[in-house]
Amino acid sequence: MNYKRRIEDSGYNQKSLSKKVGISVDTLKRFIKDPTNKTRQYVKELIEPFLFTPEEIKLVGEKETLSSSVDERGNMKAAVKLKESAHGKSLEEMLELFNVDPNKWECTSYRANQWDVTAKIEGVMVTKTNYGAEAKFKPIHKIELTPEDIQWIFDAASEISNEPEFLETNYVETDNVLVLPIFDAHIGKLAWGKETGENYDIKIGVKRYKTAVKNLVERAHAVGISKIIFPVGNDYFQVDNDDSSTSKGTRVDSDIRWKKLFKIGVQLLRDTLDYCVLYAPVDVILVQGNHDNQMSFYAFEALRGYYGKHPFVEIDENIKTRTYRQIGVNLIGFTHGDKEKDRIYEIMQQEARELWGQTKYAEWIMGHFHRILVDEKQGVRKRIVSSITGKDAWHYESGYDSLTAAQGIIYNKKMAGPYVVFHISFEPNLD
């Protein structure tokens, strides 16, 4: 199959398609040169959803031609030249003219047009009326959740006893509170060490997560903590649907089906909470990311089913984009960090006016950027925490690199500012 021709016929060039699916131009060129190479079949899986089939780029009838282009966001503009006027046609009839699959594309606008062309033919001026139509489409990225899927998601929570037994606790009385932001874990991501410098898959992700939690909680416990705030979400999952794509439809490298990923992810969160509650009561909050906006919410609500009656685990009722907690003289805000930009420094005073007036120190805890960064403006500190996830092919080829680590952040109710505990993750095996 001539992929070079198909890419051009689908409205892309090699650079724009590479950027769209998150791979380098060189990687795409190597695939085009030898599309049968088994080590590059992942490239085929990434680009196929964005390419037209030969049937989709064919002529729409005798002397009727179809042309189209797709922008970097995956939206398509199409124009067709017709033998007769398209005025008065229904949306369904227009879709047939453009030969698009209504299950893959949603029409956002269309119009029929006509224009006259005058030419001199054998000494006589002749005017001919031409007909055409134009339309814009956006790709359909959706999770097909049936009632059976919804029931499956929450069935497991009903398996636990209505009156579960809990271990006897021996909690410490202290003014210290541990925030445990294991952000951007991207559970389910796939990376091959010989291509990216490190391996990463569902098993490695789960192991790293558990190791980071154990290390940070034990070290914080040695200092002394009376409570743990545990955010759920923040790109906890790599994908958000069964199409191996994020919430906005960006295709990413994943090594597992979404239902299996969800079950493993929920169990990992349960293991984390069961471990944390041995050391202190746990306040569980939702901070949704841009990769897993829906799946992280489902997981959060599943935890509500498991721990709704637990005396030492509280599942927050707030499901907004941003959440606030007061720890004595400290006001802490939680958000993923991909939307607010520089507005983040003034949002806290507006959304948490009462808490702002009761505290002396204000700080945001954010993820998204996979690196450690602390900045301050207008009396508000922004703390971006690092990630334990591995680098996939796109991040490696784009030159993004950062410390693979997690942080535990301890706040004292009577002291302004935090004490940070670090955990660094690394697996040297590149096979």
N, C-alpha and C positions, 0 to 999 in steps of 0.2 A: 504493500500500500504506500502511495506517495504522500507522506505526511506533510512534506513541504508545501505541496499544492493544496492539500486540505486546510492547512493553517491559513494560507492566503485567501482561499475561497470562503473561509469562515470569518473574514474581516480582521484577522490579526497579522502582525509580523512576529518574528521569533522573539524579539525583545519584549513586546507587550504581552505575549502569551506566557513567557517565562515569569514575568512579574506577576501576572494574574494567578498562577498556580504555585508560586513561591519556590521556584528553582532557578538556577543560573542559566544564562543563555548557552554556555558551553555544554551543560548537561543536556539541554534540549537538542543542541546540534548533534551531540553524540548519539542520542536516541534516533534522530531523523536519519543519520547515516546508517545505523544498523538497528532497526526497530525490533528485530528478532532476538537481540541479546537478552538473555534471561535476567541479568543483573539490572537491567534498566526497565523492566516491565512496570515498575511503580510509576515511571514517567507517563506511560500509556494510560494508566488508571487516573492520573491527575489531569491530563489534557483532554481525554475523550469527551467528558461532559460539556466542554466548551467548543467542540468542533461539530460542524454540520456533517451529516451523512451525505453520500453522493446524491441520494434522493432529495435531500433538503436544499441542495444547491443547483438542482437541475432546472431546465427551462420550464416555465409554467404553462406552456402551450405553444402552439405554432405562432411565431413572431411575437410572443410575449416573453419578456425577460425579467428575471428577478435579481436584484442586487441588494447586498446587506453589509453592515459593518457592526462590530461589537466593540464597545469601549472597555476601559480597564476594570470597570465595575461589573462587567458581564451584561450590561444592557445593550439591546440590539435595535438598530435603526434599519428599516427595510423599505425598498421602493420597487414597485412593479410597473412595467409598461404593458398596457392592455389594448385589446382590439376594439373594445367598446367601453362606454362609460360605466363607472362603478358607483355612481350616485344612486342612493336608495337601497344599497345592499346592507344586509344585517351584519352584526359583528361576526356571527358564525361564517357567513359567506365571505367576509373579508379575511378571516383566518385561513380559509381554504385557498384564497388567492395567494397568500404569502407562504402557504405550504408549511406552517409551523404546527408543532404538537401542542395542543392546549394544556396538556398535562405538564409540559416543561416550561411554557412561556405564558406570561400574562400580558395582554395588550393594554397599554396605558393610554394610547391615543392613536387615532387613525383619521385619514381624510382622503376623499377622492378629488382628483383634479383633472383639468383638461386645458390644452393650450393649442394655438394655431401656429402652423409653420407655413410660410409662403416661399415658394421656389419657382424659378423659371424653367419650364420643361418644354423643350422643342419650340422655344420662342413664345410660350404662353405662360403667364403668371398663374400658378396653381396654388391654392390654399388647402392645406390638409389639417384636420383636427386630430390631435393626439390625445390619448387617454392614459391615465395612470392612477396610482394610489400610493400613499405613504403611511407607514405605521411605526410605532415605537413599542418595544416589548421589554419586559424585565423577567429574568429567570425566576422560576418558582422554587424556592427552597423551604420545605416544610417538613415537619415531623408528622407522619401519618399515625397518630395515636388513636387506636380503636378503644371502645369501652373495655375490651378484654385487656388491652395494654395497661390502661389506668388501674384496672383491678389487680393486675399482676404486680404493678409497682408497689401497691400498698398491702398486698396479701401477707407478705412476710412479717409485717409489723403486728399482725393479729395473732401470730403464732406464739408470742411471748405471753406469759401469765399476766392476768389483770392485776394481780397483787404480787409482783416479783420480790424475791428475797434479796437483800443487800448485805454486803459485808459490813462488819462493824468498823466504824471509822475512828481515827485518832488524829483529827485535824489540829493544826498549829494556830494559835491566836497571834496574829501579827498584822502590821499595817501594810504589808507588801502584797501586791496583786500582779500575777503573771499574765501578760498578753502573749498568746501563742500563735503568731501569724505565719503559718506554713503556706505562704502564698505561691501561686503559679506553679503548682506541682505538675500540672498537665498529665495526669494519670491516663495512660493509654497512648501516649506519644511513642513513635517509633523512630529510632536512630541507629545507624550501623557504624560501629567504631572506626572501621577502615575508611569510611567516607567522611565522618564528622569529627573523629578524634575520641569519641566515647560511645558506648552502647547505651541505649535506653529503650525499655519496653515496659509492659505492665508489671512484670515481676520485679524489675529493678526499681521502678517507681514506687511500688508498695514497700519494698525493703528500705529504700531511702527515707520514705515518709515515716515509717515506724522507728527507724534508727534516730532520726532527727527529733521526733517527739520524745522518745525515751531519754536521749542525751540532755535536751533542754529542760525537761520537767525535773529530772533528777538533780541537775545543777542548780535550778531555781529553788528546789526543795531544800537544798543544802544551805541556801541563803535564808530561807523561810518565807512561805507564801500562804495566804489564807484564802485565796480565790484564783481561779484561772478563767480568763476570757478567751474563748476559742472561736475564731471566725471560720465559717464554712462558705465555700465558693471561691471567688478570686481565681478563676481558671483552674479549679481543682481537676476538672475533666478536660481532656484534650479536644473532644468534639461534643457537639450538641444534638446530633441526630444520627440516623442510619445511613447518611450520605457521606460520612467521614469529613464533615465540614463544620465550621464554627457557627455561632448564632447568626452571623450575617451572610453565611454561605461560602466563606473562603475554604477551599479544599486544603486539608493538612494531612501529614503522615500519621497514620494510626494503625495499630496492630491487632485490633480486637473489635468485635461487633458491639453495638451500643448497649444492647440488653445485658450482655455479659459484663461489659465495662461498668454499667450502672450497679449491678449486684456486687461486684468486687469493690467498687468505690464506696457504697453504703456500708459494707462490712468493715472496710478500713476505717471509716469514720466511727463506727461502733467500737471497734477495737481501741481507737484513740480515746474516746470518751470513757470507756471502761478502765483504761489505764490512768487517765488524768484524775478521775474521781477517787482513786485510791489516795491521792495526795491533797486534794482540795475540792470544794464545790466548784462546778463548772457552769459558766454563763455562755451559752451557744448563740452566736449572732450570724446573720446572713449578710454576706458581701458578694454580690454577684459580679462575675467577670464578663469579658467580651467573647470568650470562647464557649462558655457553657451556661448561658443565661437561664435556660430552661432546666437542663439536667441538674444543675446545682440547687435550683429551687425544689425540684422533686425530691432530691436527696435530703435537703433540709427538712421538708415536711415529713419525709419518712422517719427521720430522727424524732420528730414530735410524737409519732406513733409509738416508737420504742420507749422513749423516756418521759412521756407525758405525766407519769405518776412517780417518777423518780424523785426522792426528797432532796438530792444534791446535784441534780442536773436541771437547769432551766433553759428551755428553748424560747428564744425571743419572739414576741408577737410582731415586731416591726419587720416589714419586708421591703422597705424603701431602698433606694440606691445607696444612701448614706445613713450611718448609725453612729450614735454618740454614747459615751460612757464617762461618768464622773468618778474619778478615783481620788478622793480627798481634794487636794488643791490642784489636781491635774484634770484637764478636760481633753479627752481623747476622741478623735473622729476616725471613722473607718470608711473607706471607699476603695474601689479598684484603681481609679486614677486615670482611666482612659478618656474621660469625658469632660471633666471640669476645667482642665488647663490652669491658667493663672487665676481664674475665678475662685479657685480652691481657698485662697487666703482670706477672702471676705465672706464666704458662704457660712462658715462656722458661727460668726457673730450674728448672722441673720437667722439661721435655723435653730440655734441653741442659745437664744438670748439669756434665758434664766440661768442655765449652767455656766455660761460665759461670765455672768456677774458674780458667781459663787466661787470661781477658781482663779488661780494666779498663773497657770502655765497651760498653753494650748498646743496640741500636736495632732497632726494627721498621720495615720498609718496606712500606707498605700502599697500596691504591687504593680503589676503590668509591665514594668520596664526591665525586670530580671536583673537588677543591679542595686547596689547600696548607694543611696544619695540622701543627704540631709541638707535642706535649704530653709531659709526663714525670711518672711516678709510680713509687714504689718502686725508684728507681734505673734505670728502663728508659725510654728515649725512644721515643715513637711518632711516626713520620714518615709522614703521608699525602701522597702526591704528586698533582699535578694531572693533567688529561687533555687530549689533543689533539682529542677528538671534538667534533662540533658539537652544538648543542641541537636536539632534536626538538620536536614540537609540545607534548607533555605537559610536558617540562621548562620550556619557555618560558612556557606558560600557568600553570604552578605557581609561577613566579617564581624558579626556580633559575638562578643565574648565577655564573660563576667564570671565572678567567683560563684561556684556552685555551693550555696550555703543557705542556712536558715538562722533566724534570730529568735531568741526569747527576750521579751522586753518587760522589765520589772519596774513598776511604779510604786512609790511609797505615798500613802495618803497624806503625810505631813511634809513631804519634800517635793519641790518642783523639779520635774525632769526625770528621765528614766536611767536605769542601769541595764545595759544590754549584754546578753549572753549569746555567744556565737557557736554554731555547729557547722563544720565544713564536710561536704560529701564528695567522695571521689572513688570511682572504680577503674583501675588501670587496665582491665582486660579489654582488648580491642578486637577480639575474634568475631 
